[in-house]
Amino acid sequence: DELTFTGEDTVKAGIYNNYQFNIEYESDERKYFNYEVFFKHGGFYEGTLTTYKFEVNYRQQPWGNINVGLERNEIRFPNFELIDLVDLTSRIEVNFSKKIFWTTFTQYNFQNNQFNINSRLQYRFSPMSDFFVVYTDNYDVQNMPGARFLENVQAKNRALVFKLNYWFSL
């Protein structure tokens, strides 16, 4: 059995003992603006993994949060080219009331030129009991030449899901 991260390079099945270290700093989350800086480096299967992450968050209570982040993972294996995985993300959380919430997450993956949207509307009608409406969209972005970005977007997957959670007490 083999494991792949890019569809081309493979890692052989086996037992791997790896060690990693990380350094992380998070500013005061009680402030309107806060940020997180993260660095990790160490063994990864038969190679090494280095992760860099930076997030900025704007928090305005009680109505919500806005977050933007960038994460880069560099994977190095012997006899393979550097695997460079970069994601740009955003998250918006809005509280309309104590019972109605909206969260939208977006992600752009630079490795395979894909843009993902996941948007969820939540209605809490009773403690631990919620009704969700979730919209998910995945786009394949080819040859992104700046201002012509929208001309080259092709929808890959799209879904609208309804979910009901109800807390039963016996």
C-alpha positions, 0 to 999 in steps of 0.5 A, a space after each residue: 500500500 502507498 499513500 500520496 499527497 499530490 497524486 504522483 509522489 508516494 509514501 510506502 506503508 510502514 512504521 514511522 517514528 517522527 518528532 515535531 516541535 512547534 512554536 505558537 503565539 496568540 494575541 489577546 482574544 478579548 480584543 477587537 483585533 487579534 492574531 495567531 502565528 504558528 510554526 511547526 517543523 519535524 519528521 513526517 513519514 520518511 521526510 520532513 514537514 514544515 508548517 507556517 500559519 498566520 491568522 487575523 481575527 476581528 471580533 465584535 461581540 455580540 454579533 460575530 467574528 471575521 477571520 482571514 488566514 494563510 497556511 503553508 505546508 512544505 513537505 520534503 521526501 528523499 528523491 522527490 521534489 518539494 511538495 508545497 501546499 498553500 491555503 488561503 481561508 476566511 471565516 465569517 460568523 454572524 449572530 442575528 439573535 440568541 437563536 439564529 446564527 450564520 457561518 461561512 467558510 471559504 478556502 482557496 487551495 493553491 496546489 490544485 486551484 480549487 475554491 471552496 465555500 461552505 455556508 451554514 444557517 443555524 436555528 436553535 429552537 431548543 437547548 441542544 436542538 438545532 435546524 441547519 441549512 448548509 450550502 456547499 460549493 466547490 469550484 475549479 479555477 483554471 489559469 487565473 489571470 487576475 481580472 479575468 478570474 470569474 471567466 475561468 471558474 467552473 463549478 465542480 460540486 454543489 450541495 444544499 443540505 438540511 439537517 435536524 438535531 433534536 435532544 431527547 431526554 429519557 
